[in-house]
């Protein structure tokens, strides 16, 4: 009888152990299943979150590019109008004044002749400056002349201002722009840099090099002004405009500067061939 009881107790222990093992296995399986569901949910959530963030960034980038493009078009139309007004109205007035002054020079007393000649020359210089400025403002003229000649005119205009000595060098065989609008934007970036140099740099020399390669155009502009600290300078509208315009035409934009050592601008524009 005692043996039978011991046997039944042992059997009961084995039965309980089997049930416990089954229960533990079930708990483990359920826990793992929950863990897998949680991981899958978390990964899916992260992917959707990342996709939404990426879509938002792309939308913001597209909006910024469209905004810059619209601003560029508005600015070009405004500059084109100003350029035409300078050429047609101010230019005509100065041309008429120059003709009248030349007539006066021929009839003034000899004592006043030097002053009259100076005034006539000043009018002539003003007329040349207005005509050169009207060309650099009017995008239609830039289309017709091309990037190189337009840039050469701008360099000539800077020299006539007399505040610094400007030069231009062209290296390599010219490659035509596939997108003519990129030509305008590239020129406007350089105009912005030239304008900032005149206003802030206190430079005496400005050197521009354009290098034609089969795959890209490299533009380097250096000036020997007072320079600035790239890491601490506050970005003004001029620098921001240059960067945004570079992004529009997929050009690599680099500014290097040190206090007391001038500033260097480098643009690498890929030809869309």
C-alpha positions in Angstrom: 0.0 0.0 0.0 2.8 2.3 0.9 4.5 1.6 -2.4 1.3 2.4 -4.3 1.1 5.8 -2.6 4.6 6.6 -3.3 4.1 5.7 -6.9 1.0 7.9 -7.2 2.8 10.8 -5.5 5.7 10.5 -7.9 3.3 10.4 -10.9 1.5 13.5 -9.6 4.9 15.3 -9.3 5.7 14.4 -12.9 2.2 15.5 -14.0 2.6 18.9 -12.2 6.1 19.4 -13.7 4.7 18.7 -17.2 1.9 21.3 -16.7 4.3 23.8 -15.3 6.6 23.3 -18.2 3.8 23.7 -20.6 2.6 26.9 -18.8 6.1 28.3 -18.8 6.5 27.5 -22.5 3.2 29.2 -23.2 4.2 32.3 -21.2 7.6 32.4 -23.0 6.0 32.0 -26.4 3.4 34.7 -25.6 6.1 37.0 -24.4 8.2 36.5 -27.5 5.2 37.0 -29.7 4.4 40.3 -28.0 8.0 41.3 -28.3 8.1 40.5 -32.0 4.8 42.4 -32.6 6.3 45.4 -30.6 9.5 45.3 -32.6 7.6 45.1 -35.9 5.3 47.9 -34.9 8.2 50.0 -33.7 10.2 49.5 -36.9 7.1 50.3 -39.0 6.4 53.4 -37.0 10.0 54.6 -37.3 10.0 54.0 -41.1 6.8 55.9 -41.4 8.1 58.7 -39.2 11.3 58.9 -41.2 9.4 58.9 -44.4 7.2 61.7 -43.2 10.2 63.7 -42.0 11.9 63.1 -45.4 8.8 64.1 -47.3 8.5 67.2 -45.2 12.2 68.1 -45.8 11.8 67.5 -49.5 8.6 69.6 -49.6 10.4 72.4 -47.7 13.4 72.2 -50.0 11.2 72.3 -53.1 9.3 75.2 -51.6 12.5 77.1 -50.8 13.8 76.4 -54.3 10.6 77.6 -55.9 10.6 80.7 -53.6 14.2 81.5 -54.7 13.4 80.8 -58.3 10.4 83.2 -58.1 12.5 85.9 -56.4 15.1 85.4 -59.1 12.6 85.9 -61.8 11.1 88.9 -60.1 14.5 90.4 -59.6 15.5 89.7 -63.2 12.4 91.4 -64.5 13.0 94.4 -62.2 16.7 94.7 -63.2 15.8 94.3 -66.8 13.3 97.2 -66.5 15.8 99.3 -64.7 18.5 98.5 -67.3 16.1 99.6 -70.1 15.2 102.8 -68.3 18.9 103.6 -67.8 19.7 102.9 -71.4 16.6 104.6 -73.0 16.0 107.5 -70.7 19.0 108.3 -68.5 21.3 107.3 -71.3 19.5 109.5 -73.8 19.6 112.5 -71.5 23.3 112.1 -70.8 23.9 111.6 -74.5 22.1 114.9 -75.3 23.9 116.7 -72.4 27.3 115.4 -73.8 26.5 116.7 -77.2 25.5 120.1 -75.8 28.6 120.3 -73.6 30.8 119.5 -76.6 29.3 122.4 -78.4 29.8 124.6 -75.4 33.5 123.6 -75.2 34.1 124.9 -78.7 32.7 128.4 -77.9 33.8 129.1 -74.3 36.6 131.5 -73.6 40.1 130.0 -73.4 40.3 130.6 -69.7 37.2 128.4 -69.1 38.2 125.8 -71.6 39.9 123.4 -69.1 36.9 123.3 -66.8 34.5 122.9 -69.7 36.6 120.0 -71.0 36.6 118.4 -67.6 32.8 118.7 -67.5 32.5 117.3 -71.0 34.7 114.4 -70.0 32.7 113.8 -66.8 29.5 113.6 -68.8 31.1 111.2 -71.3 32.3 109.0 -68.5 28.9 109.0 -66.9 27.3 108.0 -70.2 29.7 105.1 -70.6 29.0 104.0 -67.0 25.3 104.1 -67.5 25.5 102.1 -70.7 27.8 99.5 -69.1 25.5 99.3 -66.0 22.4 98.9 -68.2 24.0 96.0 -70.0 24.9 94.2 -66.7 21.3 94.6 -65.4 19.4 93.5 -68.5 19.3 89.7 -68.7 18.4 90.0 -72.5 21.8 91.6 -73.1 23.5 88.8 -71.1 21.7 86.2 -73.2 23.0 87.9 -76.4 26.5 88.6 -75.2 27.1 85.4 -73.4 28.6 84.7 -70.0 32.3 85.6 -70.8 31.6 88.9 -72.5 29.1 90.0 -69.9 31.6 89.2 -67.2 34.3 91.1 -69.1 32.0 94.2 -69.3 31.4 94.0 -65.5 35.1 93.8 -64.8 35.6 96.8 -67.1 32.8 98.7 -65.2 34.5 97.9 -61.9 37.8 99.4 -63.1 36.0 102.5 -64.3 34.6 103.0 -60.8 38.2 103.4 -59.7 37.9 101.9 -56.2 39.9 98.8 -57.0 41.9 97.1 -59.7 39.9 94.2 -61.3 41.0 91.6 -63.8 39.6 88.6 -65.6 41.3 85.5 -67.0 39.7 82.7 -69.1 41.3 79.3 -69.2 40.2 76.4 -71.5 37.9 76.1 -74.4 34.5 77.7 -74.0 31.6 75.3 -73.4 28.1 76.6 -74.0 25.5 76.5 -71.3 22.7 74.0 -72.0 20.4 76.1 -69.8 20.8 79.8 -70.6 19.0 80.8 -67.3 21.9 79.2 -65.4 24.2 81.7 -67.1 22.2 84.6 -65.7 22.1 83.1 -62.2 25.8 82.4 -62.2 26.5 86.0 -63.3 24.2 87.4 -60.6 26.1 85.4 -57.9 29.3 87.1 -59.1 27.6 90.5 -59.2 26.6 90.0 -55.6 30.1 89.1 -54.6 31.5 92.1 -56.4 29.0 94.4 -54.8 29.8 93.1 -51.3 33.5 93.5 -52.1 33.0 97.2 -53.0 30.8 97.9 -50.0 32.6 96.0 -47.2 36.0 94.5 -48.1 38.2 97.6 -48.5 40.1 95.7 -51.2 42.5 97.2 -53.7 42.6 94.1 -56.0 40.0 91.7 -57.3 40.9 88.8 -59.5 38.4 86.6 -61.4 39.3 83.4 -63.2 36.9 81.2 -65.2 38.2 77.7 -66.0 36.4 75.6 -68.7 36.6 71.9 -68.2 34.7 69.3 -70.3 32.5 68.4 -67.3 32.2 71.6 -65.4 33.0 75.4 -65.2 35.1 76.6 -62.2 34.9 80.3 -61.3 37.4 81.6 -58.7 37.2 85.2 -57.4 39.8 86.5 -54.9 40.1 89.9 -53.3 42.7 91.2 -50.9 40.4 93.0 -48.5 40.1 92.9 -44.7 38.5 89.5 -44.7 36.3 88.0 -42.0 36.0 85.0 -39.7 33.8 82.4 -41.5 32.9 80.7 -38.2 31.5 83.8 -36.4 30.3 86.0 -39.2 26.5 86.6 -39.4 25.2 85.6 -42.7 23.6 88.6 -44.4 21.1 88.6 -47.3 24.0 88.8 -49.8 25.7 85.6 -48.7 22.4 83.8 -48.3 21.3 84.8 -51.8 24.6 83.5 -53.3 24.2 80.2 -51.6 20.5 79.8 -52.6 21.2 80.7 -56.2 24.1 78.2 -56.3 21.7 75.5 -55.1 19.3 76.4 -57.9 21.8 75.6 -60.6 23.4 72.7 -58.6 26.7 74.5 -58.3 29.1 73.9 -55.5 29.5 77.1 -53.5 32.6 77.8 -51.3 33.7 80.9 -49.4 37.1 81.1 -47.8 38.2 84.0 -45.7 40.5 85.0 -42.9 40.8 88.3 -41.1 43.4 90.5 -42.8 43.9 88.0 -45.7 41.0 88.7 -48.0 38.2 86.5 -49.3 38.0 83.8 -52.0 34.8 82.6 -53.7 34.8 79.3 -55.7 31.9 78.1 -57.8 31.9 74.7 -59.5 29.1 74.5 -62.0 28.4 71.1 -63.7 27.5 71.3 -67.4 24.2 69.6 -68.2 25.5 67.7 -71.2 
